[in-house]
Amino acid sequence: MRTKRSHGLRALAVLAAAGMLATACASDRDDSSADEKNENQPLIFAAPGDARSLDPFYATDGETFRVTRQMYNTLLKHEAGGSEIVGDLAKDWSQNDEGTVWTFDLHDNVTFHDDEKFNAEAVCANYDHWFNLSGDFQDSNVSYYWQTIFGGFAENESDDIPPANYVSCTAEEEFKVVIEVDKYSASLPGGFSMAAFGIMSPKVLDAQADMEVTGEPGAFEFPEYSQDPDAVAGTGPYRAVGWDKSSQEITLERFDDYWAEPAGIKTLIIKTISDENARKQALEAGDIHGYDLVAPADVEPLKSAGFEVPDRGVFNVLYMAYQQEGNEALEDLQVRQALAHAVNRQRIVDSLLPEGSEVATQFMPPTLTGWSENVTEYEYDTDKAVDLLADAGYSDLTIDFCYPTEVTRPYMPAPRDIYDIIKGDLEAAGITVEEESMPWGDYVAHTDAGGCSLYLLGWTGDFNEAYNFIGTWFGDYDRGWGFRNDEIFDAMDAVANEPDPAARETMYIELNETIMDFLPGLPISSSPPSIAFSADLNPPTTSPLTQENFAEATWK
């Protein structure tokens, strides 16, 4: 079957090259059987990494969310191709003046994949379920986004867990739900659009009342049901029907009772191909119909060959983090400054990142309100780095440095190559670098748990608010960074609870300047990642937030 499909795509490519594709497609439109065949031909999209869960609540990674966004809806979402928040399961919403009471008017024609009826009680079943999690579910590696957006739980079991901001969810009418928080949050309403808060069938939640995570902190295994397509049910245009972990393929089928515009292609397969060159070759061979994170050097050749290669725009940041508890030298500001001066970030931008990338001066892209023009900048200067290390008494500094393997990310297209440049720069400043690498699935948990002194990571914004960047990292103590700075934490708490947008902008600008003086890590770059599609596909609208809706795709 795979071979026949590949041959068919190659034939289309030949027709296109001969100027005959339009005629062939017109003929298909006149033939109802050809239309049926096109619709039933699976769309195969290559992702750079594996999804981790079919329940998005436990995830923090874009590869999981790429899959679950096709399966679940949230209360709110972003407009196609943009960052403006619009309704999803909620057709309308409002808030009180204090931003503490949020009222959602829900669509009344929505059905879950398991035939359960969607209503306000279903929304509250999900939010109250998340709020009442206990035990290992309260570990930040398991419930990261809940703690980031809504704080802690009904009963926090650790002093490291933030106070709960979520108060209650009330089904006022069958299709009207009210969610109350304790105080205004800059993370709302954006948080209601988060893929992590996709609404699950209450029947699934009831069936998993005794669920548990296994493993140790930093290496948890998610609940067993979250790995089983038959055990989950959302309201999205696709439902999961298979997950072949040996071939790294998740198969989704169109949900015929979907409440909105149905998916244009019946079957969607998300296949992991971790090597970017292998993804490109698979697209050229017709074995896949699209892939993410196109290598910068491949963009123009693919366009010249007739493929569609749009970029997403700049909405991310790559950074090198300093974990201050992992190496006591990193507690010294002069050492952190020396590391910053040692790295030639412009070389990374020029040699490894796509056109339109730029060196980052702070931990958010300039496209966001609150970006500062007056932060302390750390120019590339090896001699200055050497002098700072000597002044701090660390001329013979040895430090472990981690990077991920088997993955490319929107902000980090070539992790090993980026690591190699930085490693060479650090060694030129007299620093001994101890290399540590691991697959992406292990890497995120390991770095989040504070397991690496230096490491590469980044962020693609979830919604258009500066707090979604700097608040994500620096709102409170985080083991991944391993520092406590009450000046930053208090200022972050203040801006998170400031309802006036103009006042927040001023506060964000001041915070960015304070953060870059403290220097918890080194922002490296912001870049516009590219995505590629075959010529015979009408692709989904490209999203700057990497939130493509594959239900929009159709065959030409």
Residue pairs with C-beta under 8 A, 6 or more apart in sequence:
2 287
5 41
5 42
5 286
5 287
6 285
6 286
6 287
7 286
8 41
8 286
9 286
9 289
9 534
9 536
10 285
10 286
12 21
12 24
12 535
12 536
13 286
13 306
13 535
15 21
15 24
16 306
16 535
16 536
17 306
21 535
21 536
21 556
25 556
27 34
28 34
28 35
28 38
29 35
38 555
39 264
39 265
39 266
39 555
40 266
40 267
41 265
41 267
41 555
42 251
42 265
42 266
42 267
42 268
42 269
43 265
43 267
43 268
43 269
43 289
43 290
43 537
43 550
43 553
44 269
44 271
44 287
44 288
44 289
44 290
45 268
45 269
45 270
45 271
45 288
45 289
45 290
45 291
45 292
45 550
46 271
46 272
46 273
46 279
46 282
46 283
46 288
46 290
46 291
46 292
47 63
47 66
47 270
47 271
47 272
47 273
47 291
47 292
48 63
48 272
48 273
48 274
48 276
48 279
48 291
48 292
48 293
48 407
48 408
48 409
49 61
49 63
49 272
49 274
49 406
49 407
49 408
49 440
49 441
50 63
50 245
50 248
50 272
50 440
50 441
51 59
51 61
51 63
51 64
51 66
51 67
51 68
51 250
51 270
52 58
52 59
52 61
52 63
52 64
52 222
52 441
53 59
53 64
53 68
53 222
53 226
53 227
54 67
54 68
54 71
54 226
54 227
54 228
54 229
54 231
54 232
54 240
54 243
54 250
55 68
55 200
55 222
55 223
55 225
55 226
55 232
56 64
56 65
56 68
56 69
56 72
56 195
56 196
56 197
56 198
57 130
57 143
57 145
57 146
57 196
57 197
57 198
57 200
58 142
58 143
58 222
58 223
58 226
59 65
59 68
59 195
59 196
60 144
60 145
60 196
60 444
61 440
61 444
62 409
62 410
62 460
62 546
63 272
65 195
65 196
65 547
66 270
66 292
66 546
66 548
67 240
67 250
67 252
67 270
68 195
68 198
68 234
69 195
69 198
69 236
69 547
69 548
69 549
70 236
70 237
70 238
70 252
70 268
70 549
70 550
70 551
71 113
71 198
71 232
71 234
71 236
71 238
71 239
71 240
71 252
72 195
72 198
72 199
72 200
72 234
72 235
72 236
73 88
73 89
73 110
73 198
73 199
73 234
73 235
73 236
74 88
74 89
74 192
74 193
74 194
74 195
74 197
74 198
74 199
75 87
75 88
75 89
75 90
75 93
75 104
75 123
75 192
75 193
75 197
75 199
76 85
76 86
76 87
76 88
76 90
76 93
76 189
76 192
76 193
77 85
77 86
77 87
77 88
77 193
77 547
78 84
78 85
78 86
78 193
78 463
78 543
78 545
78 547
79 85
79 86
80 540
80 541
80 543
80 549
80 552
81 541
81 542
81 543
81 544
82 543
82 544
83 315
83 461
83 463
83 464
83 544
83 545
84 464
85 189
85 190
85 193
85 463
85 464
87 93
88 193
89 104
89 106
89 107
89 110
89 118
89 123
89 199
89 235
90 104
90 105
90 106
90 107
90 192
91 105
91 106
91 107
92 104
92 105
93 102
93 103
93 104
93 105
93 189
93 192
94 102
94 103
95 101
95 102
95 103
95 188
95 189
97 499
98 183
98 184
98 499
99 181
99 184
99 185
99 188
99 499
100 180
100 181
100 182
100 183
100 184
101 178
101 179
101 180
102 178
102 179
102 180
102 181
102 188
102 189
102 192
103 172
103 176
103 177
103 178
104 123
104 176
104 177
104 178
104 179
104 192
105 175
105 176
106 118
106 119
106 120
106 123
106 175
106 176
106 177
107 118
107 175
107 259
108 119
108 174
108 175
109 259
110 117
110 118
110 235
110 259
111 117
111 118
111 235
111 257
111 259
112 118
112 122
112 201
112 203
112 233
112 234
112 235
113 201
113 232
113 233
113 234
113 235
113 239
113 255
114 201
114 203
114 204
114 233
115 257
116 122
116 201
116 202
116 203
116 233
118 199
118 235
118 259
119 171
119 174
119 175
120 171
120 172
120 173
120 174
120 175
120 176
120 177
121 171
121 174
121 202
122 199
122 201
122 202
123 169
123 171
123 177
123 199
124 169
124 170
124 171
124 177
125 202
125 205
126 197
126 199
126 200
126 202
126 205
127 166
127 169
127 179
127 197
128 169
129 205
130 143
130 146
130 150
130 197
131 146
131 150
131 153
131 154
131 164
131 166
132 153
132 154
133 143
133 146
133 153
134 153
134 155
134 157
135 157
135 212
136 142
136 212
136 213
136 217
136 220
137 143
137 213
138 152
138 153
138 156
138 157
138 158
138 161
139 213
139 217
139 220
140 147
140 160
140 161
140 448
140 478
140 479
141 217
141 218
141 220
141 445
141 448
141 449
142 213
142 220
142 222
144 196
144 448
145 194
145 196
145 197
146 196
147 161
147 162
148 187
148 471
148 472
148 475
149 185
149 187
149 188
149 191
149 194
149 197
150 164
150 165
150 166
150 181
150 191
151 162
151 163
151 164
151 165
151 166
152 161
152 162
152 163
152 164
153 161
153 164
154 164
156 163
156 164
160 477
162 475
162 476
164 182
165 181
165 182
165 183
165 185
166 179
166 181
166 182
167 180
167 181
167 182
168 179
168 180
169 177
169 178
169 179
169 180
170 177
170 178
170 179
170 180
171 177
172 178
179 192
181 188
183 497
184 497
184 498
184 499
185 191
185 496
185 497
186 465
186 466
186 467
186 471
186 495
186 496
186 497
186 498
186 504
187 465
187 467
187 468
187 471
187 496
190 462
190 463
190 464
190 465
190 468
191 197
191 463
193 462
193 463
194 462
194 463
195 547
198 234
198 236
199 234
199 235
200 232
200 233
200 234
201 233
201 234
203 233
204 225
204 231
204 232
204 233
207 225
207 231
208 223
208 225
208 231
211 223
211 224
211 225
212 223
213 220
213 221
213 222
213 223
214 220
214 221
215 221
217 449
218 445
218 446
218 448
218 449
218 451
219 442
219 445
219 446
220 445
225 231
225 232
226 232
227 243
228 243
229 239
229 240
229 241
229 242
229 243
229 250
232 240
233 239
235 258
235 259
236 255
236 258
236 551
237 254
237 255
237 258
237 260
237 261
237 262
237 263
237 549
237 551
238 252
238 253
238 254
238 255
238 263
238 268
238 550
238 551
239 252
239 253
239 255
240 250
240 251
240 252
241 251
241 252
241 253
242 249
242 250
242 251
243 249
243 250
243 251
244 250
244 251
247 271
248 271
248 272
248 273
249 269
249 270
249 271
249 272
250 269
250 270
250 271
251 267
251 268
251 269
252 267
252 268
252 269
252 270
253 266
253 267
253 268
254 262
254 263
254 265
254 266
254 267
254 551
255 263
256 262
258 551
261 551
262 551
263 550
263 551
263 553
264 538
264 551
264 552
264 553
264 554
264 555
265 550
265 553
265 554
265 555
268 550
271 288
273 279
273 282
273 288
273 291
274 406
274 407
274 408
276 293
276 294
276 295
276 298
276 408
276 413
276 414
277 295
279 288
279 291
279 292
279 293
280 291
280 294
280 295
280 298
280 302
280 532
282 288
282 291
283 289
283 290
283 291
283 302
283 307
283 532
283 534
284 305
286 534
288 534
289 533
289 534
289 536
289 537
290 531
290 532
290 533
290 534
290 537
290 539
291 531
291 532
292 410
292 529
292 531
292 546
293 408
293 409
293 410
293 413
293 529
293 530
293 531
294 302
294 309
294 529
294 530
294 531
294 532
295 413
295 414
296 352
296 353
296 354
296 355
296 413
296 530
298 532
299 309
299 311
299 354
299 355
299 530
302 309
302 532
303 309
306 535
307 532
307 533
307 534
307 535
308 532
308 533
308 534
308 535
308 537
308 539
309 530
309 531
309 532
309 533
310 530
310 531
310 539
310 542
311 354
311 356
311 528
311 529
311 530
311 531
311 542
312 410
312 528
312 529
312 530
312 531
312 542
312 543
312 544
312 546
313 367
313 528
313 544
314 356
314 357
314 358
314 365
314 366
314 367
314 526
314 527
314 528
314 544
315 365
315 367
315 460
315 461
315 544
315 545
316 365
316 410
316 411
316 458
316 459
316 460
316 461
316 526
316 527
316 529
317 360
317 363
317 364
317 365
317 411
317 458
317 459
317 469
317 523
317 524
317 525
317 526
318 360
318 411
318 412
318 418
318 456
318 457
318 458
318 523
318 524
318 525
318 526
318 527
319 360
319 363
319 456
319 457
319 458
319 521
319 522
319 523
319 524
320 339
320 343
320 422
320 454
320 455
320 456
320 521
320 522
320 524
321 447
321 452
321 454
321 455
321 456
321 457
321 480
321 481
321 520
321 521
322 330
322 336
322 339
322 453
322 454
322 481
322 519
322 520
322 521
322 522
323 330
323 447
323 450
323 451
323 452
323 453
323 454
323 455
323 480
323 481
323 482
324 330
324 331
324 481
324 482
324 483
324 520
325 450
325 479
325 482
325 483
326 400
326 450
326 451
326 452
326 453
326 482
327 399
327 400
327 453
329 335
329 392
329 394
329 397
329 399
330 336
330 399
330 453
331 483
332 392
332 394
333 518
333 519
334 388
334 389
334 391
334 392
335 388
335 389
335 392
335 394
335 397
336 519
336 520
337 378
337 388
337 519
338 384
338 385
338 386
338 388
338 389
338 392
338 394
338 429
339 385
339 426
339 431
339 454
339 522
340 378
340 519
340 522
341 378
341 379
341 380
341 381
341 382
341 384
341 385
341 388
341 429
342 380
342 382
342 385
342 425
342 426
342 428
342 429
342 431
343 380
343 422
343 425
343 426
343 522
343 524
344 380
344 421
344 425
345 359
345 360
345 380
345 522
345 524
345 525
346 359
346 380
347 421
348 418
348 421
348 422
348 524
348 525
349 357
349 358
349 359
349 525
349 527
351 421
352 413
352 414
352 417
352 418
352 421
353 413
353 525
353 527
354 413
354 527
354 528
354 529
354 530
355 528
356 527
356 528
357 525
357 526
357 527
357 528
358 525
358 526
358 527
359 524
359 525
360 523
360 524
360 525
360 526
361 375
361 377
361 516
361 523
362 371
362 372
362 375
362 512
362 515
362 516
362 523
363 469
363 470
363 473
363 474
363 512
363 515
363 521
363 523
364 370
364 371
364 466
364 469
364 470
364 512
365 371
365 461
365 469
365 526
366 526
368 461
368 464
368 465
368 466
368 469
369 466
369 501
369 505
369 508
370 466
370 504
370 505
370 507
370 508
370 509
370 511
370 512
371 466
371 508
371 509
371 512
372 508
372 509
372 510
372 512
372 513
374 509
374 513
375 512
375 513
375 516
376 513
376 516
376 517
376 519
377 516
378 519
378 522
380 425
382 425
382 428
382 429
385 429
386 395
386 429
386 430
389 395
389 397
389 429
389 430
389 431
395 430
396 430
396 432
397 430
397 431
397 432
398 431
398 432
398 433
398 434
399 426
399 431
399 432
399 433
399 434
399 453
399 454
400 433
400 434
400 435
400 436
400 452
400 453
400 454
401 419
401 422
401 423
401 426
401 433
401 434
401 435
401 436
401 452
401 453
401 454
401 455
402 436
402 437
402 438
402 443
402 446
402 447
402 451
402 452
402 454
402 455
402 456
403 415
403 416
403 418
403 419
403 436
403 437
403 455
403 456
404 415
404 437
404 438
404 439
404 440
404 443
404 444
404 456
405 415
405 416
405 437
405 438
405 439
405 440
405 443
406 439
406 440
407 415
407 439
407 440
407 443
408 414
408 415
409 415
409 458
409 460
410 458
410 460
410 527
410 529
410 546
411 458
411 459
411 460
411 525
411 526
411 527
411 529
412 418
412 456
412 457
412 458
413 527
413 529
415 456
416 437
418 456
418 524
419 435
419 437
419 456
422 456
423 433
423 435
426 433
427 433
436 452
438 446
443 455
444 457
446 452
447 455
447 457
447 480
448 479
448 480
449 479
449 480
450 479
450 480
450 482
459 469
459 472
459 473
460 545
460 546
461 468
461 469
461 545
462 468
462 545
463 545
466 504
466 508
467 475
467 492
467 495
467 496
467 508
470 492
470 508
470 511
470 512
470 515
471 492
471 495
471 496
473 480
473 481
473 520
474 481
474 485
474 488
474 489
474 492
474 515
474 520
475 489
475 492
475 493
475 496
476 489
476 492
477 483
477 484
477 489
481 520
481 521
483 520
485 518
485 520
487 514
488 511
488 514
488 515
488 518
491 507
491 510
491 511
491 514
492 511
494 507
495 504
495 507
495 508
495 511
498 504
498 507
529 546
531 542
531 548
533 539
535 556
536 555
536 556
537 553
537 554
537 555
537 556
538 552
538 553
538 554
538 555
538 556
539 552
539 553
540 548
540 549
540 550
540 551
540 552
540 553
541 548
541 549
541 552
542 548
